[in-house]
Amino acid sequence: MTVNLKLKQQPEENRQTIKLLDPIEKAQQNPKSLRRAINAYCYDCCCEQKSEVRLCSAYNCPFYHLRPWQPKEI
């Protein structure tokens, strides 16, 4: 037995748009968060590219071991 559900579409004026924030904007929204500050610093340092943060080779950086978006170690 199959059931067809018709989802009611919301009118354009009632739809909410979702804006994705980059790490710098997130840090500005929550200035007391150390994690968000480090994420924003690394994101800015690597030309706003998350993939470059993963490949960061600045071993002398004080945030090198704290940088975000690293693969989980097992």
N, CA and C atoms as a LAMMPS dump frame, in Angstrom:
ITEM: TIMESTEP
0
ITEM: NUMBER OF ATOMS
222
ITEM: BOX BOUNDS ff ff ff
-5.0000000000000000e+02 5.0000000000000000e+02
-5.0000000000000000e+02 5.0000000000000000e+02
-5.0000000000000000e+02 5.0000000000000000e+02
ITEM: ATOMS id mol type element x y z
1 1 1 N 0.835 -1.162 0
2 1 2 C 0 0 0
3 1 3 C 0.892 1.241 0
4 2 1 N 0.637 2.148 -0.878
5 2 2 C 1.411 3.383 -0.937
6 2 3 C 0.527 4.554 -0.535
7 3 1 N 1.153 5.499 0.113
8 3 2 C 0.429 6.682 0.553
9 3 3 C 1.082 7.89 -0.083
10 4 1 N 0.304 8.709 -0.726
11 4 2 C 0.811 9.933 -1.32
12 4 3 C 0.518 11.089 -0.377
13 5 1 N 1.55 11.756 0.027
14 5 2 C 1.384 12.914 0.907
15 5 3 C 1.656 14.17 0.103
16 6 1 N 0.767 15.093 0.192
17 6 2 C 0.974 16.366 -0.47
18 6 3 C 1.411 17.376 0.581
19 7 1 N 2.608 17.87 0.424
20 7 2 C 3.12 18.852 1.365
21 7 3 C 2.689 20.235 0.915
22 8 1 N 2.173 20.96 1.843
23 8 2 C 1.71 22.301 1.532
24 8 3 C 2.906 23.235 1.426
25 9 1 N 3.025 23.892 0.291
26 9 2 C 4.12 24.826 0.069
27 9 3 C 3.782 26.157 0.724
28 10 1 N 4.783 26.741 1.366
29 10 2 C 4.579 28.046 1.969
30 10 3 C 4.694 29.124 0.907
31 11 1 N 3.899 30.171 1.043
32 11 2 C 4.03 31.293 0.103
33 11 3 C 5.406 31.933 0.236
34 12 1 N 5.852 32.58 -0.815
35 12 2 C 7.186 33.199 -0.84
36 12 3 C 7.421 34.134 0.333
37 13 1 N 6.425 34.931 0.706
38 13 2 C 6.638 35.914 1.764
39 13 3 C 6.812 35.273 3.144
40 14 1 N 6.37 34.023 3.318
41 14 2 C 6.494 33.345 4.605
42 14 3 C 7.743 32.474 4.715
43 15 1 N 8.435 32.268 3.617
44 15 2 C 9.631 31.424 3.646
45 15 3 C 10.776 32.158 4.309
46 16 1 N 11.501 31.431 5.115
47 16 2 C 12.672 31.999 5.764
48 16 3 C 13.907 31.59 4.98
49 17 1 N 14.775 32.528 4.775
50 17 2 C 16.024 32.194 4.114
51 17 3 C 17.066 31.895 5.179
52 18 1 N 17.844 30.892 4.925
53 18 2 C 18.882 30.49 5.862
54 18 3 C 20.211 30.981 5.315
55 19 1 N 20.884 31.798 6.082
56 19 2 C 22.181 32.314 5.671
57 19 3 C 23.261 31.528 6.406
58 20 1 N 24.124 30.91 5.657
59 20 2 C 25.23 30.184 6.251
60 20 3 C 26.334 31.169 6.59
61 21 1 N 26.807 31.115 7.81
62 21 2 C 27.835 32.034 8.261
63 21 3 C 29.207 31.399 8.12
64 22 1 N 30.173 32.201 7.727
65 22 2 C 31.537 31.69 7.709
66 22 3 C 32.107 31.81 9.13
67 23 1 N 33.241 31.176 9.402
68 23 2 C 33.792 31.18 10.757
69 23 3 C 34.071 32.577 11.309
70 24 1 N 34.399 33.523 10.462
71 24 2 C 34.67 34.884 10.94
72 24 3 C 33.383 35.526 11.443
73 25 1 N 32.295 35.348 10.71
74 25 2 C 31.005 35.894 11.144
75 25 3 C 30.518 35.215 12.422
76 26 1 N 30.759 33.914 12.554
77 26 2 C 30.371 33.203 13.77
78 26 3 C 31.151 33.722 14.977
79 27 1 N 32.426 34.013 14.783
80 27 2 C 33.241 34.542 15.876
81 27 3 C 32.78 35.938 16.28
82 28 1 N 32.343 36.715 15.309
83 28 2 C 31.844 38.054 15.615
84 28 3 C 30.532 37.993 16.385
85 29 1 N 29.737 36.978 16.143
86 29 2 C 28.479 36.826 16.869
87 29 3 C 28.697 36.383 18.31
88 30 1 N 29.764 35.643 18.548
89 30 2 C 30.049 35.136 19.893
90 30 3 C 31.498 35.455 20.243
91 31 1 N 31.796 36.708 20.61
92 31 2 C 33.188 37.117 20.821
93 31 3 C 33.883 36.471 22.025
94 32 1 N 33.152 35.808 22.899
95 32 2 C 33.772 35.181 24.071
96 32 3 C 34.198 33.734 23.826
97 33 1 N 33.885 33.196 22.661
98 33 2 C 34.196 31.806 22.362
99 33 3 C 35.626 31.684 21.825
100 34 1 N 36.475 31.006 22.585
101 34 2 C 37.856 30.795 22.172
102 34 3 C 37.922 29.892 20.94
103 35 1 N 37.097 28.858 20.898
104 35 2 C 37.089 27.933 19.752
105 35 3 C 36.719 28.666 18.472
106 36 1 N 35.701 29.504 18.533
107 36 2 C 35.299 30.241 17.329
108 36 3 C 36.356 31.254 16.911
109 37 1 N 37.063 31.811 17.868
110 37 2 C 38.144 32.752 17.542
111 37 3 C 39.284 32.025 16.822
112 38 1 N 39.633 30.837 17.284
113 38 2 C 40.693 30.056 16.635
114 38 3 C 40.253 29.627 15.238
115 39 1 N 39.004 29.19 15.111
116 39 2 C 38.49 28.816 13.794
117 39 3 C 38.56 29.995 12.829
118 40 1 N 38.164 31.171 13.296
119 40 2 C 38.179 32.359 12.444
120 40 3 C 39.607 32.748 12.08
121 41 1 N 40.537 32.645 13.034
122 41 2 C 41.932 32.99 12.769
123 41 3 C 42.508 32.074 11.688
124 42 1 N 42.304 30.782 11.828
125 42 2 C 42.836 29.822 10.858
126 42 3 C 42.175 30.004 9.485
127 43 1 N 40.894 30.233 9.488
128 43 2 C 40.152 30.444 8.241
129 43 3 C 40.672 31.682 7.518
130 44 1 N 40.914 32.758 8.26
131 44 2 C 41.424 33.992 7.67
132 44 3 C 42.869 33.811 7.188
133 45 1 N 43.685 33.136 7.964
134 45 2 C 45.093 32.933 7.628
135 45 3 C 45.252 32.113 6.338
136 46 1 N 44.343 31.181 6.116
137 46 2 C 44.421 30.292 4.95
138 46 3 C 43.537 30.764 3.802
139 47 1 N 43.402 32.081 3.668
140 47 2 C 42.677 32.685 2.54
141 47 3 C 41.223 32.222 2.444
142 48 1 N 40.598 32.021 3.6
143 48 2 C 39.185 31.653 3.689
144 48 3 C 38.859 30.367 2.939
145 49 1 N 39.743 29.391 3.065
146 49 2 C 39.563 28.075 2.445
147 49 3 C 39.703 26.997 3.523
148 50 1 N 38.603 26.294 3.829
149 50 2 C 38.667 25.24 4.847
150 50 3 C 39.634 24.139 4.44
151 51 1 N 39.703 23.838 3.155
152 51 2 C 40.603 22.778 2.697
153 51 3 C 42.062 23.157 2.947
154 52 1 N 42.39 24.437 2.863
155 52 2 C 43.758 24.887 3.14
156 52 3 C 44.082 24.806 4.626
157 53 1 N 43.09 24.987 5.476
158 53 2 C 43.32 24.854 6.921
159 53 3 C 43.7 23.411 7.228
160 54 1 N 43.048 22.462 6.579
161 54 2 C 43.382 21.041 6.783
162 54 3 C 44.831 20.746 6.371
163 55 1 N 45.304 21.444 5.33
164 55 2 C 46.643 21.202 4.792
165 55 3 C 47.696 22.14 5.368
166 56 1 N 47.357 22.879 6.39
167 56 2 C 48.255 23.893 6.955
168 56 3 C 49.604 23.278 7.346
169 57 1 N 50.668 23.987 6.98
170 57 2 C 52.008 23.501 7.314
171 57 3 C 52.779 24.519 8.154
172 58 1 N 52.085 25.434 8.79
173 58 2 C 52.729 26.438 9.651
174 58 3 C 52.945 25.831 11.031
175 59 1 N 53.969 25.003 11.131
176 59 2 C 54.221 24.265 12.373
177 59 3 C 54.59 25.179 13.539
178 60 1 N 55.08 26.371 13.267
179 60 2 C 55.447 27.306 14.332
180 60 3 C 54.258 28.099 14.853
181 61 1 N 53.114 27.984 14.227
182 61 2 C 51.912 28.707 14.651
183 61 3 C 51.444 28.157 16.005
184 62 1 N 51.1 29.037 16.943
185 62 2 C 50.642 28.545 18.25
186 62 3 C 49.317 27.784 18.166
187 63 1 N 48.578 27.955 17.092
188 63 2 C 47.295 27.272 16.94
189 63 3 C 47.387 26.029 16.06
190 64 1 N 48.584 25.639 15.67
191 64 2 C 48.727 24.527 14.731
192 64 3 C 48.03 23.258 15.24
193 65 1 N 48.228 22.926 16.493
194 65 2 C 47.63 21.696 17.038
195 65 3 C 46.157 21.868 17.391
196 66 1 N 45.676 23.097 17.368
197 66 2 C 44.274 23.372 17.688
198 66 3 C 43.444 23.685 16.455
199 67 1 N 44.059 23.672 15.268
200 67 2 C 43.348 24.112 14.064
201 67 3 C 42.136 23.223 13.797
202 68 1 N 41.1 23.838 13.249
203 68 2 C 39.849 23.115 13.025
204 68 3 C 39.862 22.281 11.749
205 69 1 N 38.806 21.501 11.594
206 69 2 C 38.524 20.715 10.393
207 69 3 C 39.597 19.672 10.099
208 70 1 N 40.134 19.071 11.139
209 70 2 C 41.105 17.996 10.989
210 70 3 C 40.382 16.658 11.033
211 71 1 N 40.896 15.669 10.322
212 71 2 C 40.265 14.344 10.411
213 71 3 C 40.44 13.781 11.817
214 72 1 N 39.46 13.028 12.242
215 72 2 C 39.516 12.428 13.572
216 72 3 C 40.582 11.349 13.61
217 73 1 N 41.402 11.395 14.645
218 73 2 C 42.421 10.353 14.813
219 73 3 C 41.833 9.189 15.582
220 74 1 N 42.171 7.993 15.142
221 74 2 C 41.636 6.798 15.794
222 74 3 C 42.666 6.221 16.738
